[in-house]
Amino acid sequence: MIPGGGQPNMQQLLQQAQKMQQDLQRAQEELANTEVDGQAGGGLVRATVTGSGELRALKIDPKAVDPEDTDTLADLVVAAVQAANENAQTLQQQKLGPLAQGLGGGSGIPGLPF
């Protein structure tokens, strides 16, 4: 409802919606180009993902490699990737959260993880 009972300016509403869409697209592009890290085993395994969650790099310290115990190495890799993805989700919330609030609070917006 518009204060004073006036009608909303449709042109202004369309411009605001276009600006929010452009801001959202810019933030998503920024996320796709931003890398975050996660680690496990005190840094023996490090994973790098983009802010949108794409795995870009995985570094394994030779000390983590034991041919007799590949299960531990696999667990470290999984933990490092999960930590990196958690950091990516935090970054997504920081970048997209304010934009989602401008679009109605973020709930029910397809494609947004929050």
Phi, psi and omega in degrees: 000135180271131177304139180084359175080007181286164178275144178293147177280106186298321179298317180294318178298318178295319178296318179296318180295319178296319179295317179297320179296317178295318178298318179295316179297319179296317179295321179294321177294320178299317178298319182295335182259356181263132179254140175231154183248158170219153181220163177213160179064037180065029178097003178294328177234128180233133177243141177241126177233160173281167177298342177265003173098007180278125179291123182251327183207153177219121180243130181238120176293135179305334178295338182277350185266113175232108182303337180275349185219068180286341179296319179296318178298316179299318178297321179295320179297313180299315181296320180294318179294319178297318179296318178296319179293324175297320177294324177294320179295321176298316179297319178300316181295323179293319184279319187262339182306307180298326179290320180295323178297323178292340180261013176114020173101353175088342182280131176080013177269115183301139176090349179260135187279012182219000000 
